[in-house]
Amino acid sequence: MHTVFSRELKKGSTELLILALLEPRPRHGYDLAKLIESRSGGRLALRVGSLYPILVRLEDKGLLTGRWVEKPGERRRRFYRLTAQGRTVLAEQRSVWLDFTGAVNQILGGEHA
């Protein structure tokens, strides 16, 4: 049985997940949503409608840029890529996340008094 994580827990990590998925290459919003769902084994699902405001916010912050791409016979899609600032913020957030999860895991796996 898969665990469905609370909205509060997901909310704090969504930007980090998006930045991490854009690190290797540009992607469009639907691709990002599907990757989050598939790589989490279905435990994390992000509605495409809630994804786009996050992408706009990240773009407004200068962490990514988007451009429209049209291919014959396909829908027009907006592809997002990390900026240099986005890569810096991703590295910082990844470090903070690893420290945080390490501390939580230490507590959860620690001996009980």
N, C-alpha and C positions, 0 to 999 in steps of 0.2 A: 504494500500500500504506500502510495506516495504522499508526502506531506505537502500541504498547500500552505505556504508561508503567509503570515499576516501582511496586510497592506502597509503597516507602519515599518515593518522590517524591509519590505521591498522598496518603499519610497526612498529610504536613505541610500540605497545601493544602485538605483536605476541609472543615475548619471554615470557612475563608475563603470557599470556594465556597458553602456553605450560607448563611452570613450575607449574602453578596452577592445570592443569589437571593431571600432574604426581604426585602431592602431595599425593593423597590417595592410588595410586597403580601404578605399571608399566603398560605401554601401548605401542603399536606399532604405527608407523607413520600414517597408514591409519585410525586407531581408533581415533587418535588425530584430524585429519582433519575432520572426520565425527562428532565428538563431538563438535568441534568449530562451525560447520555449524548448527547442530541440536539445540544446546543450545542457539544459537543466533537467532533462528527462521529463519535461512537462510540469515540473514543480513550480516553475516561474512562467507566468503568462502575462504578457503586456498587451493590452488592447492598442491597436494601431491608432485609434482616436486619441488615446492619452499619450502616445509616443510623440506625436508631432509637436505639441506645445513644449515638450522637453527639448526636442531638437531645435526649435526656434529659440528657446531660452539659452541653450548652449551656443548657438550661433551669435546671439546678441552679446554674450559674454566674450566672444572672440575665441572660443575653444574649438570651433569647427566652422567650416565654410560649406555651403551647399551650392550646387549648380544643377540646372535642369538639363536632362539628356533625353533626346528624342531619337528613337530608332524606328526604321520603317516597319510597319505592322505591329508595333508595340505601343503601349501607353507611355506618355511622357512621365519621367520619374526624376525626382530630385535626389541626387547622390551627395552624400556628406563625407567630408574628410577632415582629419585632425589638422589643426594649425600647429605651429611651433609652440604657442602658448598652451594649446590643448595637450600636447605631448608632455609638457612640463607639469601641468596640473594632474594628468593621469599618473605620472610617476609619483608625485606627492600623495595623491589619494590612495594609490596602490600600497604605498608604504604605510600610511595611516591605517588602512584596512587590515593589512597583515599584522600590524601591532595590536590592533583592537581584537581581531579574531584570535590571535595568539593568547591574549590576556583572558578572553572569555573561555577558550578551550582549557587554559590552565585551571581556571576556577571550576569549570564543569567536570574536568577529569581529575581534580585534586582530591586528596584524602579528606575525609570528613572528621571534624574534631569530636 
